[in-house]
């Protein structure tokens, strides 16, 4: 259960990171 939650948080963080990268490049 805990590992599942950890990987979910990791995926969310990765999504946010790629969104930030896109924002940086689009500016």
N, CA, C and O atoms as CSV, one atom per row, in Angstrom:
chain,resi,resn,atom,element,x,y,z
A,1,UNK,N,N,0.840,-1.198,0.000
A,1,UNK,CA,C,0.000,0.000,0.000
A,1,UNK,C,C,0.883,1.261,0.000
A,1,UNK,O,O,0.684,2.186,-0.787
A,2,UNK,N,N,1.858,1.258,0.906
A,2,UNK,CA,C,2.712,2.440,1.019
A,2,UNK,C,C,3.523,2.637,-0.264
A,2,UNK,O,O,3.655,3.754,-0.764
A,3,UNK,N,N,4.073,1.512,-0.794
A,3,UNK,CA,C,4.859,1.607,-2.019
A,3,UNK,C,C,4.008,2.133,-3.168
A,3,UNK,O,O,4.469,2.931,-3.984
A,4,UNK,N,N,2.756,1.675,-3.221
A,4,UNK,CA,C,1.857,2.117,-4.277
A,4,UNK,C,C,1.686,3.634,-4.183
A,4,UNK,O,O,1.731,4.332,-5.196
A,5,UNK,N,N,1.489,4.138,-2.967
A,5,UNK,CA,C,1.295,5.572,-2.763
A,5,UNK,C,C,2.559,6.325,-3.176
A,5,UNK,O,O,2.486,7.374,-3.817
A,6,UNK,N,N,3.711,5.783,-2.805
A,6,UNK,CA,C,4.979,6.441,-3.136
A,6,UNK,C,C,5.137,6.581,-4.646
A,6,UNK,O,O,5.501,7.652,-5.132
A,7,UNK,N,N,4.868,5.510,-5.391
A,7,UNK,CA,C,5.038,5.572,-6.840
A,7,UNK,C,C,4.013,6.517,-7.449
A,7,UNK,O,O,4.297,7.160,-8.460
A,8,UNK,N,N,2.824,6.615,-6.855
A,8,UNK,CA,C,1.811,7.539,-7.359
A,8,UNK,C,C,2.299,8.970,-7.202
A,8,UNK,O,O,2.168,9.783,-8.117
A,9,UNK,N,N,2.860,9.271,-6.045
A,9,UNK,CA,C,3.395,10.612,-5.794
A,9,UNK,C,C,4.537,10.890,-6.765
A,9,UNK,O,O,4.662,11.998,-7.288
A,10,UNK,N,N,5.368,9.880,-7.002
A,10,UNK,CA,C,6.494,10.041,-7.928
A,10,UNK,C,C,5.987,10.396,-9.320
A,10,UNK,O,O,6.521,11.291,-9.975
A,11,UNK,N,N,4.942,9.682,-9.772
A,11,UNK,CA,C,4.389,9.944,-11.101
A,11,UNK,C,C,3.859,11.376,-11.158
A,11,UNK,O,O,4.079,12.083,-12.141
A,12,UNK,N,N,3.170,11.797,-10.117
A,12,UNK,CA,C,2.630,13.156,-10.081
A,12,UNK,C,C,3.767,14.169,-10.169
A,12,UNK,O,O,3.676,15.150,-10.907
A,13,UNK,N,N,4.831,13.929,-9.420
A,13,UNK,CA,C,5.970,14.850,-9.436
A,13,UNK,C,C,6.577,14.907,-10.831
A,13,UNK,O,O,6.958,15.978,-11.304
A,14,UNK,N,N,6.668,13.755,-11.489
A,14,UNK,CA,C,7.233,13.711,-12.837
A,14,UNK,C,C,6.355,14.507,-13.802
A,14,UNK,O,O,6.862,15.238,-14.652
A,15,UNK,N,N,5.036,14.359,-13.664
A,15,UNK,CA,C,4.108,15.094,-14.523
A,15,UNK,C,C,4.300,16.595,-14.331
A,15,UNK,O,O,4.371,17.347,-15.303
A,16,UNK,N,N,4.382,17.027,-13.078
A,16,UNK,CA,C,4.566,18.446,-12.797
A,16,UNK,C,C,5.891,18.940,-13.372
A,16,UNK,O,O,5.963,20.047,-13.907
A,17,UNK,N,N,6.927,18.132,-13.265
A,17,UNK,CA,C,8.242,18.517,-13.769
A,17,UNK,C,C,8.181,18.719,-15.283
A,17,UNK,O,O,8.723,19.697,-15.799
A,18,UNK,N,N,7.527,17.804,-15.994
A,18,UNK,CA,C,7.462,17.944,-17.456
A,18,UNK,C,C,6.601,19.146,-17.824
A,18,UNK,O,O,6.861,19.802,-18.834
A,19,UNK,N,N,5.585,19.445,-17.026
A,19,UNK,CA,C,4.756,20.629,-17.296
A,19,UNK,C,C,5.597,21.888,-17.140
A,19,UNK,O,O,5.518,22.806,-17.956
A,20,UNK,N,N,6.411,21.920,-16.074
A,20,UNK,CA,C,7.266,23.086,-15.848
A,20,UNK,C,C,8.268,23.242,-16.987
A,20,UNK,O,O,8.540,24.358,-17.428
A,21,UNK,N,N,8.818,22.123,-17.466
A,21,UNK,CA,C,9.774,22.175,-18.565
A,21,UNK,C,C,9.097,22.767,-19.801
A,21,UNK,O,O,9.669,23.621,-20.477
A,22,UNK,N,N,7.879,22.311,-20.093
A,22,UNK,CA,C,7.152,22.827,-21.259
A,22,UNK,C,C,6.927,24.327,-21.107
A,22,UNK,O,O,7.079,25.083,-22.066
A,23,UNK,N,N,6.566,24.755,-19.900
A,23,UNK,CA,C,6.339,26.181,-19.670
A,23,UNK,C,C,7.623,26.970,-19.906
A,23,UNK,O,O,7.596,28.039,-20.516
A,24,UNK,N,N,8.734,26.449,-19.430
A,24,UNK,CA,C,10.009,27.147,-19.603
A,24,UNK,C,C,10.342,27.286,-21.086
A,24,UNK,O,O,10.786,28.344,-21.532
A,25,UNK,N,N,10.123,26.205,-21.852
A,25,UNK,CA,C,10.491,26.236,-23.264
A,25,UNK,C,C,9.523,27.105,-24.074
A,25,UNK,O,O,9.916,27.694,-25.081
A,26,UNK,N,N,8.258,27.187,-23.640
A,26,UNK,CA,C,7.274,27.937,-24.417
A,26,UNK,C,C,7.422,29.441,-24.179
A,26,UNK,O,O,6.935,30.245,-24.974
A,27,UNK,N,N,8.092,29.821,-23.090
A,27,UNK,CA,C,8.262,31.259,-22.803
A,27,UNK,C,C,9.258,31.859,-23.779
A,27,UNK,O,O,9.545,33.055,-23.712
